């Protein structure tokens, strides 16, 4: 990777992550208590791109029946974090430094699909685009949230 970092936007349609990377991402995701609690699942792992689906259930909604902003934000944060993680070397971890999310419309659907896409990968900091779509079983999707996130790559701590 150059000192300038790698711009990876647009790789979404190109390839799937290696088996090793997919296993590393899935193992990390499976250790996340919040994603398990919410019922979220990984549906796509590609270099610099991760999709997470959150099925609709009463436990992830707010008082009007829409997906709660906290659930929406959480899956967006994780999608971006894992998108960055797909580009990190083995024996490293990812942490969110900051993120901003705009809630564009009430999130109502059969499930949410959060898409994290790396915009710029650096040696230490990586910037991701976050998108969350409310989806229906018939395949229609509506963008309900978008944002941007900065992540840091850290060496795995000895345990």
N, C-alpha and C positions, 0 to 999 in steps of 0.2 A: 504494500500500500504506500502511496506517495505521501510526502509531508503535507500536501494539500488535502489529503483524504480522498475517498472514492465516492463519486456521485453514482448512486445506484437506482435512481428513479427510472421506471420503465422496465425493470427486470421482471416484473410480476408475471408476464406471459411467457418468459423465456425458459425457465427450468424449475426443477424441484431440487431441494437441498439434498446433500449427500445423506446416506443412511446414518452415518455417524452423527451428523448435525441434527437430523430429525430425532434420533434417539436421545441426544443430549438435551434438546429442547423439550421433548415429551417427559423426560425424567425430571427436569426442573419444574415444568408445569404441574406434574403430578404431586410435587411436594408443596404446592401452594394451597394452603388451607382455604383462602378466600375463594379461589376459583372453584374448588370442590364444593364449598358451601353454597355458592351461587348456582351451581349446576352447569358451569361453562365447560366447553370442550374445544380443543384445537381441531380445525378442519383443513388448514393448509399451512405448510411450512416450506417456503422457498427462500432462496438467498435474498435477504433483505425484505421479505414479505411474510407476514403471518396473519391468518384469519382465525378468529375465535367466535364461536356461536354460543349465545345464551338463550335457551328456551324460555318462553313465557310461563310464569307460574306466579301465584299470589305472593310468594315470599320475595319477589324481586320488583314488585310494583309499589307505587305510591297510592295515596288516598283516592285518586281519580281513575285508577286502573291502568295508567301508563307505566312503562318501565321507569323505575326510580333513577334519578340523575346519578346517584352513587353507584348503582349497578352499571349504568351506561358508561360512566367514567372509569370504573374499575376494569371492565373488559377492554376499553380503549387503551388504557395504560399498559395492561399486560400484552396486548397485541403489538404495540410499539416496542415494548421492552424485548419481547421475543424476536421481533423482526431484526432488531439490532444484534441480539444474541446469536442469530444465525451467521453473522459475519465475524464474530469474535473467535479468537483461537481457543483451543482446549485449555483447561485449567484457569479460565477466567470466569467472571460473573458479571451480571449487569445490574445496575441500580438506576432508578429514575432520579435525575437531578431536579427537574421541574417539568411541568406540563400545563398547558392551557387548553381548555376545551370550550367550545361554543355549542350550546344546545339550540339547534335550529328549528325543531318542531317536536311536538309531543311524540314520544316513542311508543307506538302502538302497533303490535303485530304478533305473529306466531313465535318469532324469535328475533333477536338482535344479531347482527353480524358485524363484528369489529374488525377493521383492517388496519394493520400497522405497516407502514412502508418507509424504509430508510431513504431519506433525502440526501444525507451526506454522512459518510462513515469516516471517522478520524481515528487516530491512534488511541486517544483517550475519550473524547466526547463524540457522540453520534446524535444526529438530529433526525427525528421521524415525523411523518405526517400520520395523523390519526383520523379515521373515518368510521362512523357507526351508522349502519343502515337498519331500519325496521323492515322486516321481511314477512311476507305472507306465504302460506303454503302454495299458492298458485305461482310463486316466483317473482311477484312484484316486490320491488324494494324502494324505500324512500330514505334519502340521507337525512338523519335526525341529529347528528352531531359531527363536528370536525374539530381538529385541534393540531397542536404541534408539541413536540416533546424533546427534551434533551436528556440523554442517558450517559452514564459513565461506565467505562470498562475497568474492572478491578481484578487484581490477581486473586485467585481462590485462596481463602484463608486455610491454614493448616488446622485441622480439627482434632 
